[in-house]
């Protein structure tokens, strides 16, 4: 075990009793079983990313890591062309499930330059089952070959494809983790600007909301987050934005006017370097009159939601996302 891993674990254990789960407003200390699961995950991440310094090396490491994980079970999957965006429609493998009524548009993370249908299929499948909904998982274009605004364009195109395919906007929830959370928010803001029909709700899991990297937690939580830091933010910012200002509200939701935004659920780990990305945006949205719900999870690393097959907390947090979607769907699933 490296000195870095030991430091991360010590900090995670120390902070666990202090973390709160703002969904219910109570304190939820991290369990010993959870600590051990996260320890194993961190060791696995360290193994795959040990020599991944360049953008393409990190993309390959992410693909290799997720290729070693289980495929989703008890779901059906269909390849679709979502208005020119490659995608998979995933739904629960139950004969009575009514296709075409409720949908979650899932936008994967991966620093704008990595991630694919394979890397996020398990997460998408878990949401489909838990929410009794169709999940459209999109394979948006990646930086640096396709910089901004290709990713936002693809997310918005997929959302409008769902509308054109017969899903009502009040039965669609946009969700994503890390940069996927950024894109879910930015696509919704873009839809607001053209006064188009808005989704029923948006879910941003460990979102990157400030590409200018001004949050204090980037420093205070530097030793407790194995997946993202200032160097990684700089790498993704250059690949995604080039010379565009990272404080542009069209790329960083923290600087946008959120008045009129749909209900918003945000999840973040207490030790994440991007903790402030969630807390500051939640505060700004709340002041703009947005219905905001914030969950802070003890001991969780950036993008922990990706690993429901390894982490109890991932299964639980993904269940919360599904429950939130169900709450906001106009047509509730039959029990």
N, C-alpha and C positions, 0 to 999 in steps of 0.2 A: 504494500500500500504506500502511495507516495505521500510526501509532506503536504501537498496540495489537498489530497483526498482527506487526510486526517484533519486538516484545518477546516475543511468544508463540513465534515461530520460533526466536529466539536461545536461549530457555530450553529449548525442545524439543531442539534440536541439542546443547546442553550436557549435558542429562541423559541422552541416549540411551545412551552407553557405560556408564552407571551402572545402568540399569534391568536387572532380571533377569526371566527367565521361569521362575517357580517350579515349573511343571509338570515340567520336567526338572532343575531345580536348577542350570541353567547360565546364563551371561551371554549375552544376545542383543542386541548393538548394533543400532540402527536403521539400515537401509540408506539410501543416498542416494536411491534410487528411492522408498522409503517416505516420506522427508522431503519430496520433491517432491509426491507424491500428497497428503500431509496438508496441505501448503501450499495446494494448489489447493482442497481441501475447505474449509479455513478461510476462504479468500477467498469461496467460494460461500456459506458460512454467513453471513459478514458481509454479503453482498449481500442475502440474504433477510431477515435479522433487523435490518437497519440502523435501521428506523423502528418496530420491533415492541416497544413498551413495555408495553402493557396485556396482560392475560391473553388476551383474545380476539384481539388483534393477533398475539400469539405463536402461538396455535393456528392462525390463518390462514397465518402464515408457514411453519409446519411443514408444513401440508398442501400449500402451494404448492411448497415445496422438494421434497417427496417426489413430487408430481405430475409433476415434471420428470425423475424417475429411471425407469429401465427396469422393465417388468413382469417377473415371473419367467418363465422358459422351461422347457420339458420337464417341466411339472407339470400335473396335472389339479386343478380346483378345483370344489368343490360348496358351495353356500350351505346352511347348516344352522341349525336352531333348537336350541341346546344347553341345553335345560331352561328356555327363555325368554331366553337370552342369544344375541344375533345373532352368528354365527360363520361361518367358512369352513373346510372340511376340505380340506387340500391334500396331495396325494400324488404320488410320481414317476410320470411318464407311461410306465410300463413294464407291459406286459400281465401279466408274471409276478408283479408286486408283490401280495402278499396283503393286502388291506385288512382292517382290524379286528384286527390282531395287535399292532403296536407303535404307540405314539402319543407325541408331544410336545405338551403343552399350552403354547402360546406366549402370554405375556401382555405386551403391548406397553408401551413407555415413553411418555413425553410429559407428565411432571409432574403426573399425575392429571387434568389438564384438557385434554389434547390427544392426538392419535394416533388411528389408525383402521385398518380392514382394509387400506386402500390404502397407508398409510405403511409398513406392516411386511410386506406380502405378499412382497416380494423376499427379505427375510431368512428368512421362514417357508419359502418355496420352496426356498431354498438348504439349509436344515436337512432338509427332507423328502427331497431327493435324496441328501444326504451320509449321512443316517442310515437310508435305506431305511425310512422310517416315515411314518405319517400325522401331519400337523401340524394341530392344531386352533388356529386363530388367532381370538381372541375380540375382539368389539367391546364392551367393558364400558362401563358408564355413566360419564360424565365429570363432574368438579367444574367449576364450583360448583353447577350445577343438581342434581347428585347427589353430595353430600359423603360422607365415610366414614359407614357401612361399605359403601356400594353397590359399590365396586370389589372389595373382598375377597369380598363376597357373590357377585358374578358369577364371579369366578375359581373359587371353591369349587363353585359350581353347575355350572360347565363341567366341572370335574374329576369330580364325581359323575355327570354325564351320560355321560362316557366310561366310567365303571364300569358304569352302567346299560345302556350300549350294547354291552357284551361285552368291553371291554378289561380285562385283569387289571391290578391295581395294580402288580404287578412288571414290567409292560410299559409303564408310563407314566412319563414324565419331565416335570416342570414346569420351564419356563424363561422368562426374561424379562430385559429390560435396563432400567437406570435404575429408575424406579418399578415397572416390570414385575418386576424382580428382588425388590423389596420385597414386591410382591403375591404372587409365587410362594412366598416364604418365609412370609409371614403366612398364606396360605391353607393351607399345610402345617401350620403351628403350630395353626391352628384345627382342622384335621382330627385332629391329635394330641390336642387337648383333649377331643374327643368319642370318642377311641379308635377312629377309623375307619381303614380300610386306607390305608396311606401309599404315596406314589409310590416308584418304584425309586430315584430320585435327583432332585435339584433343581439347576438351573443359574442363577446370579445374575450377570449381566453388567453391570459398572459400577453395582452396586445402590446405592440410597439406603437406608441402614440406620438412620440417625440423623436424624430430622426435627427434633431439638433443635439440630442443627448445632453440635456441640461438638468436631468433629475439627480438629486443628491444620492439616491440609492445606488446609482452606478458606482459610487465610491464606497458608501457605507456597507453595501452588500457585495462588494467585489469578491470577497473570500467565500461567499456562500452560494454562488451561482456558477455551476460548471459549464453552462451552455452559451451564455452570452455575456459580453463585456464591452468596454469602449472600443477595443480593437476590432471585434466582430461587427459592431455597429458602423465603424468607419469603413470596413470592407463592404458591407452591404449597401451603405449609403453611396459609395462611389460607383458600385455596379448598377444601382437602381436609378440614381439621380444625376450622375455626372456632375455638371456645374450648377444644377438647379438648387435653390436655397432649401435646406432641410426644414426651415421654419415656415415654408409655404403651407397654408392651410389645406391645400389640395393634395399634400403628401403626408402631412402630420396633423392628425385630427385635434391635437391639443391646441392648435392655433385657429381652429375653425369656429364659426358661429353655430352652436348646436341647438338654437331655438327651433322647436318643432320636431326635434328628432324623436323617433319611435322609442318605446320602452327598451332599456338597455341593461343587460346582465354582463358584469365583468368579473372574471376570476383571476387571481394572482397568487403566487406562492409568497409566504412571508419573507423568505430570504432571497427573492429574485432581485437581480440587479435592476430590473424594470418595474419594481414595486411602485415607484413614484409615477411611472407612466400610467398605471391604472388609477392610483389614488387622485392624482391631479386632474385627470380627465373626468373621473367620476364627480369630483367636486365642482368642476366647471359645468358639467352637464346638469347637475342638480340645481345650480344657480340659474341655469337657463330654463328651468322648469321641466326638465326631462325626468321621466320615471326611471330612476337608476337603482339597481341592486348590485351590491358589491360583495364578493366572497374572497376572504383572505385565508389561505390554507397553510397550516403549520408545516414547516419542514419540506415543502414541495419545491422542486426545481422548475426552471423554465420549461414549458411544454410537457409537464408531467401527464397531461390529459391524453397524450399519445400512447400511453402504455397501460391500457386497462387489463391486459393479460398478465402484467407483472405487478401492478400497484393497486391495492385496495382503494387508495384515495382517488386514483384515476377512474375506477368504476363508479365510485360514489359521486365524484364531481361531474362525470358525464351523465349520470342519472339526474343530477340537479339541472343540467342543461336541458335534458329531455323534458323534465317536469316544467321547466320554464317555458319551453316551446309549446307544450300542451296547454299550459295556462293561457297562452296568448293566441292560439289557433282559434279562429271563429267556429270551426267545426271540430268538436272534441272527439277523440277516438272512443269507440264503444268499449266498455269494460267487459 
